[in-house]
Structure formats: structure tokens, C-alpha cells
Amino acid sequence: MKKNNGHVSRRRNDMNYALAAMEQLELYCEAHPRSPVAVRRPRLFVRGELWIALLGPSVEEGIVGIGPTVTAALRAFDAQYLAGLRPPAEMIRECGAVRSVSSSVA
């Protein structure tokens, strides 16, 4: 390990941290092979004390899962991904109202 002014190089520690996170991602995918994480493989990164799983160009524009651990972020990602596939409750009610009006006309 390199030392800079008495400090151990952070780069090597960061690499070990990233490898451990990738191992956790692989274990999650093995345990949940049909999950959105396993199928879509979001990028994983850490900001401060939080892990972020991201699919898309940015947190604002993509699908994101955030958590205090890699697994928590991956679970949150799965939940957000699946929530995006379901229509909002308002649309379900509107579609039901449209169907009932259509069926009464016929």
C-alpha cells in the first residue's frame, strides 16, 4: 500500500469496497434471478453513508433505489422499478369509469 504523508492510500481501500459491493450484487441476483435488479443490472455507487442503485442517466431521470446497505438499495430499486410498471390508482379508477360508461352505451 502506498503512503502519502503518513496516510494509507484510499484508492486501494475503495477498490476493495467496490469489489465487496459487486459480490453483494451478484449474491442478490443469484437469490432473486427474475428481479428487476438481476434483469436490468443497475449501476451501484455510494454517496456518504448511502448506497444507490441507478438505471438511467441520473437520479432525477432514472429508476433509483437508495439504502444504507447494498442489499437495501437493491430492494428499493426493485420496488421502484415494479411501482413504475403499475398504473396509478387514479388511472385504474378512470379506466373502470370509462368501461362502465362504454358498456352501458352498447
C-alpha positions in Angstrom: 0.0 0.0 0.0 1.2 3.5 -0.8 1.5 6.1 1.9 1.1 9.8 1.3 2.2 12.0 4.1 1.6 9.2 6.6 -1.9 8.4 5.2 -2.7 5.0 3.7 -3.8 5.3 0.0 -7.6 5.4 -0.1 -7.6 4.1 -3.6 -6.9 0.5 -2.7 -9.5 0.6 0.1 -12.0 2.0 -2.4 -11.3 -0.9 -4.8 -11.9 -3.4 -2.0 -15.1 -1.7 -1.1 -16.3 -1.8 -4.8 -15.4 -5.4 -5.1 -17.4 -6.3 -2.0 -20.4 -4.3 -3.3 -20.2 -6.2 -6.6 -20.1 -9.5 -4.7 -23.2 -8.5 -2.8 -24.9 -7.5 -6.1 -24.1 -10.9 -7.6 -25.4 -12.7 -4.5 -28.6 -10.7 -4.6 -29.1 -11.6 -8.3 -28.5 -15.3 -7.6 -31.1 -15.1 -4.8 -33.6 -13.1 -6.9 -32.9 -14.2 -10.6 -36.0 -12.7 -12.1 -35.9 -9.4 -10.2 -35.5 -6.1 -12.0 -32.0 -5.9 -10.5 -31.0 -9.2 -12.0 -32.5 -8.4 -15.3 -31.6 -4.8 -15.7 -28.3 -4.6 -13.7 -28.4 -1.0 -12.4 -25.2 0.8 -11.6 -24.2 0.8 -7.9 -22.4 3.6 -6.1 -22.1 5.0 -2.7 -22.6 8.6 -1.5 -21.8 9.3 2.1 -23.5 6.6 4.1 -26.0 5.6 1.4 -25.8 3.1 -1.4 -27.5 4.0 -4.7 -28.7 1.6 -7.4 -29.4 3.6 -10.6 -30.7 2.7 -14.0 -30.7 5.7 -16.3 -28.7 8.9 -16.8 -29.3 10.4 -13.4 -31.2 10.0 -10.1 -33.7 12.6 -11.4 -34.3 10.9 -14.7 -33.8 7.2 -13.9 -35.0 4.5 -11.7 -33.3 4.6 -8.4 -33.0 2.6 -5.1 -31.3 4.1 -2.1 -30.5 2.4 1.2 -27.9 2.1 4.0 -26.6 -1.2 2.6 -26.1 -2.6 -0.9 -29.0 -5.1 -0.3 -31.3 -2.3 0.9 -30.6 -0.2 -2.2 -31.2 -3.2 -4.5 -34.5 -4.0 -2.8 -35.5 -0.3 -3.0 -34.6 -0.4 -6.7 -36.8 -3.5 -7.3 -39.7 -1.8 -5.5 -39.3 1.5 -7.6 -39.0 -0.4 -10.8 -42.1 -2.5 -10.2 -44.1 0.5 -9.0 -43.3 2.2 -12.3 -44.9 -0.7 -14.1 -48.2 -0.4 -12.3 -50.7 2.3 -13.3 -51.6 4.8 -10.6 -54.8 4.2 -8.7 -56.4 7.2 -10.4 -55.9 5.8 -13.8 -57.4 2.5 -12.8 -60.5 4.3 -11.5 -60.7 6.3 -14.7 -60.4 3.2 -16.8 -63.1 1.5 -14.8 -65.4 4.5 -15.2 -64.8 4.5 -19.0 -65.6 0.8 -19.2 -68.8 1.2 -17.3 -69.9 4.1 -19.5 -69.0 2.2 -22.7 -70.8 -1.0 -21.6 -73.9 1.0 -20.7 -74.0 2.6 -24.2 -73.8 -0.7 -26.1 
